[in-house]
Every structure is written in structure tokens, then in C-alpha cells.
């Protein structure tokens, strides 16, 4: 059972928006710069991104310092979700093997996972930078399933908010999929997921109820 991290198990977009607003106030930048930061970091963020932003926004601090500050500040803005942590504990008690599969830089992804209290909630954490493969590449999913102790022919699931990276990628790797819609419509040009839920906790409860129904039979 694989979960995406950003905007599935933790609210990255809210953390990014809050950080950008604080960063611009601290550095005396205007609302245009705030929008530029959010746009530049919307999909992915790496140390090299801050080298580019440093020049674009004429910032004095070294890119490494900006990146380190970003990692710390974003992690500090990731809230713990006791209901999700409890749900994951119930899944593990029901003998589910759980993993987090996320694209991104290892240091910031692990910082967010720790801040959200998820480190001990899963059996494996698989990050694209560390394995050299990114979602939606099938290899990323296969590595994550293997690190959870599964095999390609066993029933595995991917839960995520991104239609392309999480759902299409999971489907191409042979996984069943649950889309965390957050109220959005499903893109018509993509094959639909097996289930649609509003948030990660709903996905957890769905799978727990499905497992209980199968056991009762």
C-alpha cells in the first residue's frame, strides 16, 4: 500500500503559500515576488531552484542558505494529523504493509515526513532523488512495492492526489489506485482510478472497510 506525500498525507500547498508570504515580508519583496516564488516551487523544489531564484529576485544570501531555510520553514509548517496517523496504525495492525512514495529532494521530503509524525507510521519511505526514478515511471512504484516487502503480482494500491504522477503512474505499474480529489473533477483524458475520495483519511477508511468485508466473507 503506497501513499503519496505532498497534498495527500500532508498539505504542501498551504505550507508553501505561508512560507512564501513570510519570506517576502522578511526580504522586503512585493506580492509579485510572492506569486513568482509559489509558481516556481509549485511542482518541485531543489537546491538548484534556489540558485535561479536568487538571481531572479536579486537576493544576497547564498543559494545553499536559502535552501536550508526553506527546508526548515516548510517542515515547520507541516501539521501533524492524528487521525491519519491513527488510521495508518490501524492498517498496520490489520497487516497492511505501508510505504510513502514521493518525488522530490531527500532532505526536505524526510524533514516533512518527520514533522508530520509519519516516520514510524510506514514500513518504507521511497524518494525519487534517492532511487533515481520519479513518478509516473513504473520503476519508482516497483521499487516502493519491493521495499514494503511486496511482489509485483500481489495486490498493491497507490493513493495520491496527482492524476498523472500517482494515478496514471500507478496504473502503468499494475497497481490499483485511489485518487484524493480534494473536490476536483477527474481529467477526462485519463483512465479513471479504482476509487475517488476527498482526502487521505477517507482512503484509509475505505481500504480498512474493504479488508473487513473480505474477512467477514
N, C-alpha and C positions, 0 to 999 in steps of 0.2 A: 504494500500500500504506500503510494508516494504522494507527498504533498508539495506543492509549490510554496515558496516562502512569501515573496513580496505581493501584497494585496490579496493574499489568500490566508496565510497564518498571521501575517502582520500587515498593518496599514502603512505601506511605504509612501503613498502619495500624500497622505496627511503629514507625515513626518517631514517629507521633502518640502512641502509648502511652508510649514512652520519654520524649518531651518532657513529657507531662502529669505523669508521676511526678516528674521533675526539677523542673518548675515548682512543683508543690505542696510539695515539700521546701524549695525556696528561699523560698517565700512563707508557709510555716507553715500550709498548708492540709491538711485531712484527706482520707481516702480517698473520702468522699462528693463532695468538690470535684473530685477526680481523675476520678471517673466522670462527673460533670457536664460537665467540660471535654471529655472524649472524646466524649460524646454530642452536645454542641453543635457539635463540629468534625468529626464523623464523615463527613458527606457533603460539606460545603463550608465554607470559611473565607474571610472577607473582613475588611477593617478594621472595618466596621460590627459584625461579630460580636463583636469585642473591646470595642467600646463597651458592648454589652449585658452581656458577661461581667464587665466592670469593675464595673458596678453590682451585678450578682447576687452576686459574690464579695467585694465591698467592697475593691477593690484601689486603692491610692493612685496608681500610675503612670498617666500618660495613655494613652488607648487607642492612640494612634499609636506610643508607645514599646513597648507590649505587642505590637502587631502586628509592628513591626520586629524585636523579639526573637524572636518566633515564626518569622518568615521565616528568619532566620539559623540558629536552632536546628534547625528541621526540615530545612533543606538540609544542615546538618552531619551529620544522621543518615541521610541517603540514601546507601547504599553504591554504589560502582561495581560493575558486573557485567561483568568482562572477557569472559565467554562470550557475553553478549548483544551487547556492542559488536563483538566479532569476527563474530558471526552477521550483524549488520546490515551490516558491511563486506563480507561475502560476498554479501549480497543486492544491494548497490550494484554490486559487481563483476560480478554477473550481470545488471546493467542494470535492476534494480528501482528505481523512484522511491519514496522513503520519506518519510513525514510523521508527526508526532505531533499528534494532535487531542485536546485536553484541555479540560474545563471548569475554571473557577477564575479567580483573580486573576492578572494577568500577572506581577507581581513575584515571587510565591512559586513559580509554575509554572516560570518561567525560571530561578530560583535552583536548583530541584530538578533541572531538566534539565542545568544546568551542573555541579552537584555530582556527578551520576551519569555525567558524561562523555559525554553524548548530543548535545551541541550540534552537533558536526561529523559525527555519525553519520546525520543525516537531511537531506533536501532542504528541508523546510519544518516550521515549528512554528506551529500554529494554536491560539490560546487564546480561549475563549469571550468573555472580557471585552474582548478587542481587536477581535473581529469582530461583536459584538452578537448572537450566536446561540449557543445551547447544545445539546449533545447531549441528547435524541434528535432535535432539529429537523433536518430534511433539509438545510436551508441550511448548517448547520455542516459537514456532510460534503461538500457540493458545493464550498464554499469551499476546504476542505482538499485535495480531489482536484485542483482547479484550480491551487492553489499548488504542488502537486507536479508540475505540468506535464501532468496527465491531462485527459481529457474525459469527460463523463457516460456516453458509450456504450462506453468502454473498460472492460475487466475490472478492477475495483478491489476491494480487500479491506479489512475492518476487523477488527482484533484487539483484544479488550478483555475485561475481567472483569465488567462490569456488564451483566446481561441486558437491561435496559430501555434505558439510555443508549447502550451500544455496539452490542449485537446487534440489538435491535428498531429502533433508530435507523438503523443501517447498512443493515438490510434495507429500511426505508422509503425510503432514498435510493438504492436499487438496487445496493448493494454486496454482495459475498459476505462471509461472516462466519466468524470463528474465535473461539470462546469460551474464555477462560482460566478454567477451572473451579475451580482450587485445591481439588479434591476435593469440590466441592459438587454436588448434583443440579440438573439443569436444571428451571426452573419449568414446570409442566405447562400453564399457561395461555398460554404464549408459543410462537410458531413456532420450531422448533429451528434452531440455526446450521448452517452447512455442515460445520463440524468442531468437535470439542471436544478441547482439550489441557490438560495440567495447568499449564503456565506459558508465558511468552513465548518462551523458547528453543525449546520444542517446536514452537510455531507457526512460528518462523523455519525450523527444520529441515524441517518439513512442506512449506512452500512452496518451499524450495530443492530438495527431492527431487521435488516435483511438476514444477517447471520442468525439472529434469534429465531426467525421464521423457518430458516432451513433446518436448524437444530430441532425445532418442535416437530417437523415432519419426520 
